[in-house]
Amino acid sequence: MKACYFCQHNIQEIDYKDTETLKRFISGLAKIKPKKKTGVCASHQRKLAKAIKQARFLGLLPFVPK
């Protein structure tokens, strides 16, 4: 089992403007990767999904693959 990326780097809040970090957790089809694949803990997975959805709404991340 992988260790949580955000717990390892001591990141409490996930910023929707940090698209480079968010892109690590999106598949090639622009879907949010499940926590089993990424190893993110449950609380950070919820925060991550919220940040990705907010970034998509503002046009920082794609809804569909390019």
Backbone atoms as SQL, in Angstrom:
CREATE TABLE atoms (id INTEGER PRIMARY KEY, chain TEXT, resi INTEGER, resn TEXT, atom TEXT, x REAL, y REAL, z REAL);
INSERT INTO atoms VALUES
  (1, 'A', 1, 'MET', 'N', 0.828, -1.186, 0.000),
  (2, 'A', 1, 'MET', 'CA', 0.000, 0.000, 0.000),
  (3, 'A', 1, 'MET', 'C', 0.872, 1.249, 0.000),
  (4, 'A', 2, 'LYS', 'N', 0.532, 2.180, -0.857),
  (5, 'A', 2, 'LYS', 'CA', 1.310, 3.406, -0.972),
  (6, 'A', 2, 'LYS', 'C', 0.987, 4.359, 0.167),
  (7, 'A', 3, 'ALA', 'N', 1.934, 5.236, 0.453),
  (8, 'A', 3, 'ALA', 'CA', 1.703, 6.265, 1.469),
  (9, 'A', 3, 'ALA', 'C', 1.073, 7.488, 0.799),
  (10, 'A', 4, 'CYS', 'N', 0.276, 8.213, 1.547),
  (11, 'A', 4, 'CYS', 'CA', -0.418, 9.380, 1.018),
  (12, 'A', 4, 'CYS', 'C', 0.586, 10.477, 0.647),
  (13, 'A', 5, 'TYR', 'N', 0.490, 10.971, -0.580),
  (14, 'A', 5, 'TYR', 'CA', 1.385, 12.026, -1.070),
  (15, 'A', 5, 'TYR', 'C', 1.285, 13.276, -0.208),
  (16, 'A', 6, 'PHE', 'N', 0.072, 13.646, 0.160),
  (17, 'A', 6, 'PHE', 'CA', -0.151, 14.886, 0.892),
  (18, 'A', 6, 'PHE', 'C', 0.277, 14.763, 2.357),
  (19, 'A', 7, 'CYS', 'N', 0.117, 13.583, 2.947),
  (20, 'A', 7, 'CYS', 'CA', 0.583, 13.365, 4.319),
  (21, 'A', 7, 'CYS', 'C', 2.113, 13.368, 4.373),
  (22, 'A', 8, 'GLN', 'N', 2.747, 12.785, 3.378),
  (23, 'A', 8, 'GLN', 'CA', 4.210, 12.740, 3.324),
  (24, 'A', 8, 'GLN', 'C', 4.817, 14.130, 3.210),
  (25, 'A', 9, 'HIS', 'N', 4.195, 14.984, 2.399),
  (26, 'A', 9, 'HIS', 'CA', 4.713, 16.337, 2.181),
  (27, 'A', 9, 'HIS', 'C', 4.115, 17.362, 3.130),
  (28, 'A', 10, 'ASN', 'N', 3.340, 16.871, 4.120),
  (29, 'A', 10, 'ASN', 'CA', 2.736, 17.714, 5.154),
  (30, 'A', 10, 'ASN', 'C', 1.894, 18.844, 4.555),
  (31, 'A', 11, 'ILE', 'N', 1.059, 18.494, 3.580),
  (32, 'A', 11, 'ILE', 'CA', 0.166, 19.457, 2.922),
  (33, 'A', 11, 'ILE', 'C', -1.219, 19.299, 3.538),
  (34, 'A', 12, 'GLN', 'N', -1.712, 20.340, 4.180),
  (35, 'A', 12, 'GLN', 'CA', -3.030, 20.290, 4.826),
  (36, 'A', 12, 'GLN', 'C', -4.135, 20.662, 3.847),
  (37, 'A', 13, 'GLU', 'N', -3.976, 21.782, 3.155),
  (38, 'A', 13, 'GLU', 'CA', -4.986, 22.261, 2.214),
  (39, 'A', 13, 'GLU', 'C', -4.495, 22.037, 0.786),
  (40, 'A', 14, 'ILE', 'N', -5.357, 21.547, -0.067),
  (41, 'A', 14, 'ILE', 'CA', -5.017, 21.309, -1.470),
  (42, 'A', 14, 'ILE', 'C', -5.531, 22.499, -2.267),
  (43, 'A', 15, 'ASP', 'N', -4.613, 23.192, -2.948),
  (44, 'A', 15, 'ASP', 'CA', -4.951, 24.417, -3.667),
  (45, 'A', 15, 'ASP', 'C', -5.400, 24.089, -5.096),
  (46, 'A', 16, 'TYR', 'N', -6.555, 24.589, -5.484),
  (47, 'A', 16, 'TYR', 'CA', -7.076, 24.323, -6.827),
  (48, 'A', 16, 'TYR', 'C', -6.249, 25.021, -7.903),
  (49, 'A', 17, 'LYS', 'N', -5.461, 26.030, -7.536),
  (50, 'A', 17, 'LYS', 'CA', -4.641, 26.760, -8.512),
  (51, 'A', 17, 'LYS', 'C', -3.337, 26.035, -8.831),
  (52, 'A', 18, 'ASP', 'N', -2.973, 25.042, -8.031),
  (53, 'A', 18, 'ASP', 'CA', -1.746, 24.270, -8.240),
  (54, 'A', 18, 'ASP', 'C', -2.037, 23.121, -9.207),
  (55, 'A', 19, 'THR', 'N', -2.159, 23.462, -10.486),
  (56, 'A', 19, 'THR', 'CA', -2.590, 22.483, -11.482),
  (57, 'A', 19, 'THR', 'C', -1.553, 21.388, -11.728),
  (58, 'A', 20, 'GLU', 'N', -0.284, 21.677, -11.529),
  (59, 'A', 20, 'GLU', 'CA', 0.745, 20.658, -11.767),
  (60, 'A', 20, 'GLU', 'C', 0.583, 19.497, -10.784),
  (61, 'A', 21, 'THR', 'N', 0.271, 19.799, -9.546),
  (62, 'A', 21, 'THR', 'CA', 0.041, 18.741, -8.557),
  (63, 'A', 21, 'THR', 'C', -1.252, 18.007, -8.857),
  (64, 'A', 22, 'LEU', 'N', -2.287, 18.744, -9.229),
  (65, 'A', 22, 'LEU', 'CA', -3.586, 18.123, -9.502),
  (66, 'A', 22, 'LEU', 'C', -3.524, 17.201, -10.713),
  (67, 'A', 23, 'LYS', 'N', -2.701, 17.525, -11.705),
  (68, 'A', 23, 'LYS', 'CA', -2.592, 16.710, -12.915),
  (69, 'A', 23, 'LYS', 'C', -2.047, 15.313, -12.620),
  (70, 'A', 24, 'ARG', 'N', -1.312, 15.163, -11.536),
  (71, 'A', 24, 'ARG', 'CA', -0.782, 13.849, -11.153),
  (72, 'A', 24, 'ARG', 'C', -1.902, 12.877, -10.797),
  (73, 'A', 25, 'PHE', 'N', -3.042, 13.426, -10.392),
  (74, 'A', 25, 'PHE', 'CA', -4.140, 12.600, -9.900),
  (75, 'A', 25, 'PHE', 'C', -5.294, 12.532, -10.894),
  (76, 'A', 26, 'ILE', 'N', -5.014, 12.868, -12.166),
  (77, 'A', 26, 'ILE', 'CA', -6.021, 12.786, -13.223),
  (78, 'A', 26, 'ILE', 'C', -5.520, 11.814, -14.283),
  (79, 'A', 27, 'SER', 'N', -6.400, 10.941, -14.764),
  (80, 'A', 27, 'SER', 'CA', -6.016, 9.962, -15.779),
  (81, 'A', 27, 'SER', 'C', -5.910, 10.635, -17.154),
  (82, 'A', 28, 'GLY', 'N', -5.517, 9.858, -18.140),
  (83, 'A', 28, 'GLY', 'CA', -5.404, 10.369, -19.508),
  (84, 'A', 28, 'GLY', 'C', -6.739, 10.789, -20.095),
  (85, 'A', 29, 'LEU', 'N', -7.827, 10.238, -19.560),
  (86, 'A', 29, 'LEU', 'CA', -9.163, 10.597, -20.022),
  (87, 'A', 29, 'LEU', 'C', -9.784, 11.701, -19.163),
  (88, 'A', 30, 'ALA', 'N', -8.957, 12.388, -18.379),
  (89, 'A', 30, 'ALA', 'CA', -9.352, 13.512, -17.528),
  (90, 'A', 30, 'ALA', 'C', -10.295, 13.103, -16.410),
  (91, 'A', 31, 'LYS', 'N', -10.201, 11.835, -15.974),
  (92, 'A', 31, 'LYS', 'CA', -10.991, 11.378, -14.833),
  (93, 'A', 31, 'LYS', 'C', -10.123, 11.424, -13.578),
  (94, 'A', 32, 'ILE', 'N', -10.762, 11.599, -12.441),
  (95, 'A', 32, 'ILE', 'CA', -10.042, 11.586, -11.174),
  (96, 'A', 32, 'ILE', 'C', -9.675, 10.138, -10.849),
  (97, 'A', 33, 'LYS', 'N', -8.380, 9.899, -10.615),
  (98, 'A', 33, 'LYS', 'CA', -7.926, 8.545, -10.315),
  (99, 'A', 33, 'LYS', 'C', -8.436, 8.115, -8.938),
  (100, 'A', 34, 'PRO', 'N', -8.785, 6.840, -8.782),
  (101, 'A', 34, 'PRO', 'CA', -9.259, 6.364, -7.482),
  (102, 'A', 34, 'PRO', 'C', -8.124, 6.300, -6.464),
  (103, 'A', 35, 'LYS', 'N', -8.497, 6.344, -5.196),
  (104, 'A', 35, 'LYS', 'CA', -7.483, 6.370, -4.145),
  (105, 'A', 35, 'LYS', 'C', -6.711, 5.056, -4.051),
  (106, 'A', 36, 'LYS', 'N', -7.277, 3.956, -4.555),
  (107, 'A', 36, 'LYS', 'CA', -6.539, 2.691, -4.568),
  (108, 'A', 36, 'LYS', 'C', -5.338, 2.771, -5.499),
  (109, 'A', 37, 'LYS', 'N', -5.484, 3.521, -6.592),
  (110, 'A', 37, 'LYS', 'CA', -4.382, 3.656, -7.560),
  (111, 'A', 37, 'LYS', 'C', -3.336, 4.656, -7.071),
  (112, 'A', 38, 'THR', 'N', -3.776, 5.768, -6.484),
  (113, 'A', 38, 'THR', 'CA', -2.855, 6.840, -6.115),
  (114, 'A', 38, 'THR', 'C', -2.282, 6.672, -4.717),
  (115, 'A', 39, 'GLY', 'N', -2.999, 5.972, -3.832),
  (116, 'A', 39, 'GLY', 'CA', -2.523, 5.785, -2.474),
  (117, 'A', 39, 'GLY', 'C', -2.824, 6.955, -1.557),
  (118, 'A', 40, 'VAL', 'N', -3.696, 7.853, -1.977),
  (119, 'A', 40, 'VAL', 'CA', -4.052, 9.010, -1.165),
  (120, 'A', 40, 'VAL', 'C', -5.040, 8.575, -0.088),
  (121, 'A', 41, 'CYS', 'N', -4.922, 9.143, 1.121),
  (122, 'A', 41, 'CYS', 'CA', -5.842, 8.784, 2.201),
  (123, 'A', 41, 'CYS', 'C', -7.227, 9.368, 1.912),
  (124, 'A', 42, 'ALA', 'N', -8.231, 8.891, 2.645),
  (125, 'A', 42, 'ALA', 'CA', -9.623, 9.240, 2.367),
  (126, 'A', 42, 'ALA', 'C', -9.898, 10.736, 2.515),
  (127, 'A', 43, 'SER', 'N', -9.373, 11.345, 3.563),
  (128, 'A', 43, 'SER', 'CA', -9.644, 12.775, 3.777),
  (129, 'A', 43, 'SER', 'C', -9.010, 13.628, 2.683),
  (130, 'A', 44, 'HIS', 'N', -7.794, 13.265, 2.267),
  (131, 'A', 44, 'HIS', 'CA', -7.147, 14.024, 1.195),
  (132, 'A', 44, 'HIS', 'C', -7.784, 13.730, -0.159),
  (133, 'A', 45, 'GLN', 'N', -8.335, 12.522, -0.355),
  (134, 'A', 45, 'GLN', 'CA', -9.010, 12.196, -1.611),
  (135, 'A', 45, 'GLN', 'C', -10.240, 13.081, -1.788),
  (136, 'A', 46, 'ARG', 'N', -10.987, 13.313, -0.697),
  (137, 'A', 46, 'ARG', 'CA', -12.162, 14.194, -0.763),
  (138, 'A', 46, 'ARG', 'C', -11.752, 15.621, -1.089),
  (139, 'A', 47, 'LYS', 'N', -10.694, 16.110, -0.438),
  (140, 'A', 47, 'LYS', 'CA', -10.201, 17.467, -0.701),
  (141, 'A', 47, 'LYS', 'C', -9.662, 17.584, -2.126),
  (142, 'A', 48, 'LEU', 'N', -9.001, 16.529, -2.586),
  (143, 'A', 48, 'LEU', 'CA', -8.444, 16.501, -3.936),
  (144, 'A', 48, 'LEU', 'C', -9.542, 16.566, -4.985),
  (145, 'A', 49, 'ALA', 'N', -10.595, 15.778, -4.809),
  (146, 'A', 49, 'ALA', 'CA', -11.715, 15.777, -5.754),
  (147, 'A', 49, 'ALA', 'C', -12.375, 17.144, -5.802),
  (148, 'A', 50, 'LYS', 'N', -12.529, 17.769, -4.660),
  (149, 'A', 50, 'LYS', 'CA', -13.139, 19.100, -4.593),
  (150, 'A', 50, 'LYS', 'C', -12.274, 20.131, -5.326),
  (151, 'A', 51, 'ALA', 'N', -10.940, 20.059, -5.118),
  (152, 'A', 51, 'ALA', 'CA', -10.020, 20.990, -5.769),
  (153, 'A', 51, 'ALA', 'C', -10.008, 20.783, -7.283),
  (154, 'A', 52, 'ILE', 'N', -10.044, 19.531, -7.733),
  (155, 'A', 52, 'ILE', 'CA', -10.047, 19.244, -9.170),
  (156, 'A', 52, 'ILE', 'C', -11.327, 19.769, -9.814),
  (157, 'A', 53, 'LYS', 'N', -12.463, 19.549, -9.155),
  (158, 'A', 53, 'LYS', 'CA', -13.736, 20.030, -9.695),
  (159, 'A', 53, 'LYS', 'C', -13.771, 21.553, -9.755),
  (160, 'A', 54, 'GLN', 'N', -13.200, 22.199, -8.741),
  (161, 'A', 54, 'GLN', 'CA', -13.158, 23.666, -8.735),
  (162, 'A', 54, 'GLN', 'C', -12.249, 24.179, -9.852),
  (163, 'A', 55, 'ALA', 'N', -11.110, 23.525, -10.066),
  (164, 'A', 55, 'ALA', 'CA', -10.186, 23.921, -11.129),
  (165, 'A', 55, 'ALA', 'C', -10.819, 23.706, -12.507),
  (166, 'A', 56, 'ARG', 'N', -11.588, 22.638, -12.654),
  (167, 'A', 56, 'ARG', 'CA', -12.291, 22.399, -13.925),
  (168, 'A', 56, 'ARG', 'C', -13.311, 23.496, -14.190),
  (169, 'A', 57, 'PHE', 'N', -14.052, 23.865, -13.165),
  (170, 'A', 57, 'PHE', 'CA', -15.092, 24.885, -13.309),
  (171, 'A', 57, 'PHE', 'C', -14.489, 26.221, -13.739),
  (172, 'A', 58, 'LEU', 'N', -13.296, 26.545, -13.227),
  (173, 'A', 58, 'LEU', 'CA', -12.642, 27.806, -13.565),
  (174, 'A', 58, 'LEU', 'C', -11.818, 27.717, -14.849),
  (175, 'A', 59, 'GLY', 'N', -11.766, 26.535, -15.461),
  (176, 'A', 59, 'GLY', 'CA', -11.066, 26.381, -16.727),
  (177, 'A', 59, 'GLY', 'C', -9.584, 26.117, -16.596),
  (178, 'A', 60, 'LEU', 'N', -9.109, 25.772, -15.412),
  (179, 'A', 60, 'LEU', 'CA', -7.690, 25.490, -15.222),
  (180, 'A', 60, 'LEU', 'C', -7.336, 24.059, -15.612),
  (181, 'A', 61, 'LEU', 'N', -8.316, 23.152, -15.495),
  (182, 'A', 61, 'LEU', 'CA', -8.135, 21.758, -15.885),
  (183, 'A', 61, 'LEU', 'C', -9.256, 21.381, -16.859),
  (184, 'A', 62, 'PRO', 'N', -8.993, 20.425, -17.748),
  (185, 'A', 62, 'PRO', 'CA', -10.026, 20.045, -18.715),
  (186, 'A', 62, 'PRO', 'C', -11.099, 19.119, -18.135),
  (187, 'A', 63, 'PHE', 'N', -12.303, 19.223, -18.657),
  (188, 'A', 63, 'PHE', 'CA', -13.366, 18.282, -18.331),
  (189, 'A', 63, 'PHE', 'C', -13.200, 17.014, -19.156),
  (190, 'A', 64, 'VAL', 'N', -12.717, 17.171, -20.389),
  (191, 'A', 64, 'VAL', 'CA', -12.529, 16.062, -21.328),
  (192, 'A', 64, 'VAL', 'C', -11.097, 16.091, -21.842),
  (193, 'A', 65, 'PRO', 'N', -10.571, 14.951, -22.323),
  (194, 'A', 65, 'PRO', 'CA', -9.208, 14.928, -22.862),
  (195, 'A', 65, 'PRO', 'C', -9.107, 15.777, -24.129),
  (196, 'A', 66, 'LYS', 'N', -7.906, 16.286, -24.345),
  (197, 'A', 66, 'LYS', 'CA', -7.668, 17.133, -25.522),
  (198, 'A', 66, 'LYS', 'C', -7.387, 16.311, -26.741);
